[in-house]
């Protein structure tokens, strides 16, 4: 995977280039907004990691300019501005994900890899997800396993959709809070555990093999171990 890091702090950008390299990915650096804007338009990058506070052109203006030019490369915003309003502004500007500083590189890497697997919405986004005998139909808003419909609540549907969208990958609690609950809960709340427990009882009860797994100390994963 080829990544463009748009960051004006040399120490921070050097760290990311080294860390991405150790993870098997190639990363280039732009040290200001204008340079990053020009490099991002080439379309050679699978993900952009963009700091918000950049010289010459701030991160949100950079992202907005790219989106206006129909550049749909996924963007992860990395910023010390981590309040809810800051994150909302970043996402509304065209960012696909937002990670406040300080951050864990393992989480940053997971998010970048997930963004790299996404398809642009206008290129035929998947509407039917399958993991083993479990199916989720986004258009019909239906969940079934072995051909039998499973009634789920709207929040459970969003939770399951996000897990199935990232099947085989660990999804952290923070990622679920941001993408399913829109930051409305404190990370220490047990709301995720409650919904995971309810969802597990619905999709795995009476089935031949469990699909929804807890990855101790990391998060959750949906996968079919029989494959």
C-alpha positions in Angstrom: 0.0 0.0 0.0 1.2 3.5 -0.8 0.4 6.2 1.7 0.9 10.0 1.6 1.6 11.6 5.0 0.9 15.3 5.0 2.5 16.5 8.2 4.7 19.6 8.9 6.4 18.1 12.0 9.6 16.4 10.7 9.9 14.2 13.7 6.2 13.0 13.5 6.4 12.4 9.7 9.7 10.5 10.0 8.2 8.3 12.7 5.2 7.5 10.5 7.3 6.7 7.4 9.5 4.4 9.4 6.5 2.7 11.1 4.6 2.2 7.9 7.7 0.9 6.3 8.1 -1.7 9.0 4.5 -2.7 8.4 5.3 -3.4 4.8 3.8 -0.2 3.3 5.5 2.7 1.4 4.9 6.3 2.6 5.8 9.6 1.1 5.8 12.9 3.0 4.5 16.4 2.1 5.6 19.0 4.7 2.9 21.7 3.9 -0.7 21.8 2.7 0.1 23.1 -0.8 2.7 20.4 -1.5 0.3 17.8 -0.1 -2.5 19.0 -2.2 -0.4 18.8 -5.4 0.9 15.3 -4.6 -2.5 14.0 -3.6 -4.0 14.9 -7.0 -1.7 12.4 -8.8 -3.9 9.5 -7.7 -1.0 7.3 -6.9 -1.8 6.9 -3.2 -4.3 4.6 -1.6 -4.7 6.6 1.6 -3.9 10.1 2.8 -2.9 10.8 6.4 -3.5 14.5 6.9 -2.7 16.8 9.8 -5.2 19.5 10.3 -2.9 22.4 11.2 -0.6 22.8 8.2 1.3 25.8 6.8 0.3 27.3 3.5 -3.0 25.4 3.3 -4.8 23.9 6.3 -5.8 20.3 6.4 -9.6 20.8 6.1 -9.2 23.2 3.1 -6.8 20.7 1.5 -9.4 17.9 1.9 -12.2 20.1 0.7 -10.2 21.1 -2.4 -9.4 17.5 -3.2 -13.1 16.5 -2.9 -14.1 19.5 -5.1 -11.6 18.1 -7.7 -13.3 14.7 -7.5 -10.3 13.1 -5.8 -11.8 10.3 -3.8 -8.7 8.9 -2.1 -9.6 8.0 1.5 -8.4 10.5 4.1 -7.5 9.8 7.7 -7.2 13.1 9.6 -4.6 13.1 12.4 -4.8 16.0 14.7 -4.3 17.3 18.3 -7.7 18.8 18.0 -9.7 16.0 19.3 -13.0 17.4 20.6 -16.3 16.1 19.2 -16.9 19.4 17.3 -13.4 19.1 15.8 -14.0 15.6 14.6 -17.4 16.5 13.1 -15.8 19.3 11.2 -13.1 17.0 9.8 -15.6 14.4 8.7 -17.9 17.0 7.1 -15.0 18.5 5.3 -14.6 15.2 3.5 -12.4 13.2 5.8 -13.2 9.4 6.0 -11.8 8.9 9.5 -10.4 11.0 12.3 -7.8 10.0 14.9 -6.8 12.4 17.7 -3.2 12.8 18.9 -1.6 11.2 20.9 -2.5 7.9 19.2 -1.5 4.3 19.1 0.3 3.4 15.8 -1.3 -0.1 15.8 -4.8 1.6 15.8 -3.7 4.1 13.1 -2.4 1.3 11.0 -5.6 -0.7 11.3 -7.7 2.3 10.3 -5.5 3.1 7.3 -5.7 -0.5 6.1 -9.5 -0.5 6.5 -9.7 2.8 4.5 -7.5 1.3 1.8 -10.0 -1.6 1.3 -13.0 0.7 0.9 -14.5 1.3 -2.5 -15.7 4.8 -3.5 -19.5 5.1 -3.0 -20.0 5.9 -6.7 -18.2 2.8 -8.0 -20.7 0.3 -6.9 -20.6 -0.1 -3.1 -21.4 -3.5 -1.8 -24.9 -3.9 -0.7 -24.8 -7.5 0.3 -22.3 -8.8 2.9 -21.7 -12.5 3.6 -19.7 -14.2 6.3 -20.2 -18.0 6.3 -23.9 -18.6 6.5 -24.7 -15.1 7.7 -26.0 -12.5 5.2 -26.7 -8.8 5.6 -28.7 -7.0 2.9 -28.2 -3.2 3.2 -30.9 -2.4 0.7 -33.6 -4.6 2.2 -32.3 -3.9 5.7 -32.4 -7.6 6.5 -30.2 -10.1 8.3 -30.4 -13.8 7.9 -28.4 -16.9 8.7 -28.9 -20.2 6.9 -31.8 -18.6 5.1 -33.7 -17.7 8.3 -34.4 -14.1 8.9 -33.0 -12.6 12.1 -34.8 -9.5 13.6 -32.3 -6.8 14.7 -32.7 -3.3 16.0 -31.4 -0.4 13.9 -28.3 0.1 16.1 -27.6 -3.7 16.0 -27.9 -3.5 12.2 -25.3 -0.7 12.0 -23.0 -2.6 14.3 -23.2 -5.8 12.4 -22.8 -4.0 9.0 -19.6 -2.4 10.3 -18.3 -5.7 11.6 -19.1 -7.5 8.3 -17.7 -4.7 6.2 -14.4 -5.4 8.0 -14.8 -9.1 8.3 -11.6 -10.9 9.3 -10.1 -7.7 10.8 -10.0 -6.6 14.5 -12.4 -3.7 15.1 -11.5 -1.7 18.2 -14.0 -0.2 20.7 -12.9 3.3 19.6 -13.6 2.5 16.0 -17.1 1.2 16.9 -17.8 4.3 19.0 -16.8 6.6 16.1 -18.5 4.7 13.3 -21.6 3.2 14.9 -22.3 5.6 17.8 -20.8 8.8 16.4 -18.8 9.6 19.5 -22.0 9.9 21.7 -20.6 7.7 24.5 -17.5 7.7 26.7 -15.0 4.9 25.7 -15.4 3.4 29.2 -19.1 2.8 28.8 -20.4 -0.7 28.5 -22.9 0.1 25.7 -20.7 -1.7 23.2 -20.5 -4.9 25.4 -24.3 -4.9 25.8 -25.0 -4.6 22.1 -22.3 -7.1 21.1 -23.8 -9.6 23.6 -27.3 -9.1 22.2 -26.1 -9.4 18.6 -24.1 -12.5 19.4 -27.1 -14.2 20.9 -29.1 -13.4 17.8 -26.7 -14.4 15.1 -24.8 -17.3 16.8 -27.5 -19.0 18.9 -28.3 -22.4 17.6 -25.8 -22.2 14.8 -23.1 -24.7 13.9 -20.2 -22.3 14.5 -19.8 -18.9 16.2 -19.0 -16.0 13.9 -18.7 -13.0 16.3 -15.6 -13.2 18.4 -14.1 -11.1 21.1 -10.3 -10.5 20.7 -9.1 -10.0 24.2 -7.5 -6.7 24.8 -8.1 -5.5 21.2 -11.7 -5.5 20.2 -14.1 -7.7 18.2 -14.0 -9.6 14.9 -16.5 -11.4 12.7 -15.1 -14.3 10.9 -15.9 -17.8 9.7 -13.3 -20.2 11.2 -14.4 -23.1 9.0 -12.9 -21.5 5.8 
